[in-house]
Amino acid sequence: MRGTGGITRRGLASLAAGALAACLCGCEAGSTEDHSGEWYIIDGRGEPAGTASFGGASSYGFASNGLAAAMDEKAGLWGFVDADGNFIIAAKYVRAKGFSSNGLAPVWDSVTDKWGYVNESGAWAIDPKYDNASQFRDDGAAPVVMGSEVLWIDTSGNEVPTPTQEATAVKDEESGLYGIRGDDRSEWELTPTFPYLEADYHTSYFLAESQETGLYGVVDAGGEWVVEPAYADLVVAFDAGVLAAKDADTGLWGYVGWDGGWVVQPAFAEASGWATTGARWPGRPSSGHDGRIA
């Protein structure tokens, strides 16, 4: 999904395990059951799995530990649920984001009004002291905000140098188009070609907007289309076997394979990344077509 924060969401799944995976998604269009804008878990066929519902859910989805950030609708607070919809970490945070592979998740503490990181038991691993915080990247660093400054920290909360990355999307101010630059950002590795480009820092792929159609697909670092631009939007989680995509005709979300074909038909107001192997995950609903959680 496009967003100003540039924070990506990660997921992992195989089509073979599709029926064992699940997503927390928006209400199904035309459903006889009124979910009243709640989020709920679906199976690999797009059918509701169980009766648990939530007031909100992280677009990141279920992490490899089987937990997903979700909001208890009655309490209005966030915690972490398992694939059965049970709160494994109690809903007591103003906001929560998904777990990283290192077992840490950023949460907004209701007592201090600051962001910190909890472990899989819900204990503080890094005390809440930040104005905003994001998930850890695979290199073990995470961006946090203190005042007007963006810092990078390690898993102990110590400040570290800004990580370098092999390729990143950069906007050319002269043309207004996006291209790709390498570590030193001095030379274009891919000439600015796209109206929008967003890196997935867990893979070498990019969300890209087509100049010709204004639709979105996935390109590699050379600018070649890996998934043709045929969608109104995509969740940036390109290490997944299935991709969450927004249908350009209906404005609804579903799931496509890497060949671009629909695996789960578009029927949801919003959707998250696909499930990690053996787990399940979240996306989101509403009686309307769209609506997002930052």
C-alpha positions in Angstrom: 0.0 0.0 0.0 1.2 3.4 -0.7 1.8 5.7 2.2 3.9 8.7 3.3 5.9 6.8 6.0 7.6 4.5 3.6 7.3 1.6 6.1 6.8 -1.7 4.4 4.9 -4.8 5.6 6.3 -8.3 5.4 4.6 -11.6 4.7 5.5 -15.1 3.7 3.3 -17.9 2.3 3.1 -20.5 -0.4 0.1 -21.2 -2.6 0.3 -24.9 -1.6 -0.5 -23.8 2.0 -3.2 -21.4 0.9 -6.0 -23.1 2.7 -4.0 -23.1 5.9 -3.3 -19.4 5.6 -5.8 -16.8 6.5 -6.2 -13.0 6.5 -8.0 -10.5 8.6 -10.0 -8.6 6.0 -12.8 -6.1 5.4 -16.4 -7.1 5.0 -17.2 -9.2 2.0 -19.2 -7.3 -0.6 -22.7 -8.5 -0.9 -22.4 -10.7 2.2 -25.6 -11.7 3.9 -23.8 -11.2 7.3 -23.4 -7.7 8.5 -19.9 -7.2 10.0 -20.6 -3.5 10.5 -17.1 -2.4 9.4 -15.3 -4.9 11.7 -12.2 -6.8 10.8 -12.3 -10.6 10.8 -10.2 -13.5 9.8 -10.7 -15.3 6.5 -9.3 -18.5 5.2 -7.4 -19.1 2.0 -10.6 -19.2 0.0 -11.7 -15.8 1.3 -14.3 -17.2 3.6 -14.7 -16.0 7.3 -12.7 -18.3 9.6 -14.3 -18.3 13.1 -16.4 -15.6 14.7 -13.8 -13.3 16.1 -14.0 -9.7 14.9 -12.0 -6.5 15.7 -12.3 -2.8 15.4 -9.0 -2.5 13.5 -6.0 -4.5 12.3 -2.5 -3.9 11.2 -2.0 -4.1 7.4 1.2 -6.0 8.2 -0.8 -9.1 8.9 0.3 -12.2 10.9 4.0 -12.4 11.6 6.1 -15.6 11.5 5.3 -16.0 15.3 1.6 -16.3 14.4 0.6 -13.0 16.0 -1.1 -10.0 14.5 -1.8 -6.5 15.9 -5.5 -5.9 16.3 -7.9 -3.5 18.1 -10.3 -4.7 20.7 -13.5 -2.9 19.6 -15.0 -2.5 23.0 -11.8 -1.3 24.7 -10.6 0.8 21.8 -7.1 -0.4 22.5 -4.7 -2.6 20.6 -3.0 -5.9 21.4 -1.9 -9.0 19.5 -4.1 -11.9 18.5 -3.4 -15.5 17.3 -4.9 -17.2 14.2 -8.0 -18.1 16.3 -8.7 -14.5 17.2 -7.6 -14.8 20.8 -5.7 -11.9 22.4 -2.4 -13.4 23.4 -1.0 -10.0 24.4 -3.7 -8.0 26.0 -5.3 -5.0 24.3 -3.8 -2.1 26.3 -1.9 0.0 23.7 -3.1 3.1 21.9 -1.7 1.6 18.7 0.4 -1.4 17.7 2.3 -2.5 14.6 3.3 -6.0 13.6 6.2 -8.1 14.9 9.5 -8.3 13.1 11.4 -11.5 12.6 13.5 -10.7 15.7 10.4 -11.0 17.9 9.9 -7.3 18.6 6.9 -5.1 17.8 6.4 -1.3 18.1 3.5 -0.2 20.3 2.2 3.1 21.5 2.0 3.1 25.3 -1.1 4.6 26.8 0.7 5.6 30.1 3.7 7.5 28.7 2.1 8.4 25.4 5.3 7.2 23.7 6.3 4.4 21.4 8.5 1.5 22.5 9.0 -2.2 21.6 7.5 -5.3 23.3 8.6 -8.9 23.0 6.4 -11.9 22.3 5.4 -12.1 25.9 4.3 -8.5 25.9 7.1 -7.3 28.1 9.0 -4.1 27.3 12.2 -4.9 25.3 12.8 -1.2 24.6 11.1 1.3 26.9 8.6 3.7 25.4 10.3 7.0 24.7 9.8 7.7 21.0 7.3 9.9 19.2 6.9 7.2 16.6 8.5 3.8 15.9 8.6 1.4 13.0 9.3 -2.3 12.6 12.8 -3.7 12.5 14.3 -4.4 9.1 16.1 -7.7 8.3 19.4 -6.0 9.0 18.4 -5.5 12.7 17.8 -1.7 12.5 14.6 0.2 13.0 13.8 3.9 12.4 12.3 5.9 15.3 11.3 9.5 15.7 12.3 11.7 18.6 11.0 15.2 18.2 11.8 16.3 14.6 14.7 13.8 14.3 14.6 10.4 12.7 17.1 8.0 14.4 18.0 4.3 13.8 18.3 1.9 16.7 19.3 -1.7 17.2 17.4 -4.3 19.2 18.8 -3.0 22.5 17.6 0.5 21.7 21.1 1.8 21.0 21.4 4.4 18.3 23.2 3.1 15.2 24.3 4.7 11.9 21.7 5.0 9.2 21.8 1.7 7.3 22.8 1.7 3.6 20.7 -0.2 1.1 21.6 -1.6 -2.2 18.8 0.2 -4.1 16.2 2.7 -3.0 13.4 4.7 -4.7 14.2 8.3 -5.1 12.1 11.1 -6.6 13.8 13.3 -9.3 12.7 16.9 -8.4 13.2 18.1 -11.9 10.9 15.6 -13.7 8.8 14.6 -10.7 9.3 10.9 -11.6 10.9 8.2 -9.5 14.0 6.2 -10.2 16.4 4.0 -8.3 19.7 5.0 -6.8 22.3 2.8 -5.0 24.2 3.2 -1.7 25.8 6.6 -2.3 22.7 8.0 -4.1 25.0 9.9 -6.5 24.2 8.0 -9.7 20.9 6.7 -11.1 20.8 3.0 -11.4 17.4 3.3 -13.0 16.5 6.5 -14.8 13.4 8.2 -13.3 10.5 6.6 -15.2 7.7 6.0 -12.7 5.1 8.5 -11.2 5.5 6.5 -8.0 7.9 3.9 -6.8 8.3 2.3 -3.3 10.9 -0.2 -2.2 10.2 -3.4 -0.3 13.3 -3.5 2.0 12.9 -7.3 2.4 13.3 -8.0 -1.3 14.7 -6.4 -4.4 11.2 -5.6 -5.7 9.4 -2.3 -5.9 5.8 -1.1 -6.0 5.5 0.9 -9.2 2.9 3.1 -10.9 2.7 2.9 -14.7 3.0 6.2 -16.6 0.7 5.0 -19.3 -2.2 3.7 -17.2 -1.8 5.0 -13.7 -2.2 1.5 -12.4 0.2 -0.4 -10.1 2.3 -3.5 -10.4 5.7 -4.8 -9.2 9.1 -4.1 -10.9 12.6 -5.4 -10.2 15.6 -3.2 -9.7 16.1 -3.0 -13.4 12.6 -1.5 -13.9 11.2 -4.6 -15.6 7.6 -5.6 -14.7 7.4 -8.7 -12.6 3.7 -8.3 -12.0 2.0 -6.3 -14.7 0.4 -2.9 -13.7 -3.2 -3.9 -13.5 -4.2 -2.8 -9.9 -5.3 0.3 -8.1 -2.9 -0.5 -5.3 -0.8 -3.4 -3.8 0.4 -4.1 -0.3 4.2 -3.8 -0.2 5.0 -7.3 0.9 6.8 -8.9 -2.0 8.4 -11.9 -0.2 4.9 -13.4 -0.1 3.6 -16.1 -2.3 0.3 -14.2 -2.7 -0.1 -10.4 -3.0 -2.9 -8.3 -1.6 -4.2 -6.2 -4.5 -6.9 -3.6 -5.0 -9.1 -4.2 -8.0 -9.1 -1.2 -10.4 -12.7 -1.7 -11.4 -14.5 -2.3 -8.1 -12.1 -0.6 -5.7 -12.2 -3.8 -3.5 -9.2 -5.8 -2.2 -8.4 -9.4 -2.9 -5.3 -11.6 -3.5 -3.4 -12.3 -6.6 -0.6 -14.8 -7.5 2.7 -13.7 -9.1 1.1 -14.4 -12.5 -1.4 -11.7 -11.8 -4.4 -14.0 -11.5 -6.9 -13.7 -8.7 -6.4 -16.3 -5.9 -9.1 -14.7 -3.7 -11.5 -12.6 -5.6 -11.7 -8.8 -4.7 -14.4 -8.6 -2.1 -13.0 -6.6 0.8 -12.8 -2.9 1.8 -9.1 -3.5 2.7 -6.7 -6.3 3.1 -3.3 -7.1 4.7 -0.4 -9.2 3.6 -0.8 -12.9 3.2 -0.1 -15.4 6.0 3.2 -16.6 7.1 3.7 -20.4 6.6 1.5 -22.2 9.0 0.0 -19.0 10.4 -2.7 -16.6 9.4 -3.2 -12.9 9.1 -5.0 -9.6 8.9 -6.5 -7.1 6.6 -9.6 -5.0 7.0 -13.3 -4.4 6.5 -16.1 -1.9 6.4 -19.4 -1.5 4.7 -17.9 1.0 2.3 -15.2 0.3 -0.3 -12.2 1.9 1.2 -10.6 3.2 4.4 -7.2 2.7 5.8 -5.3 2.4 9.0 -2.0 4.2 9.1 
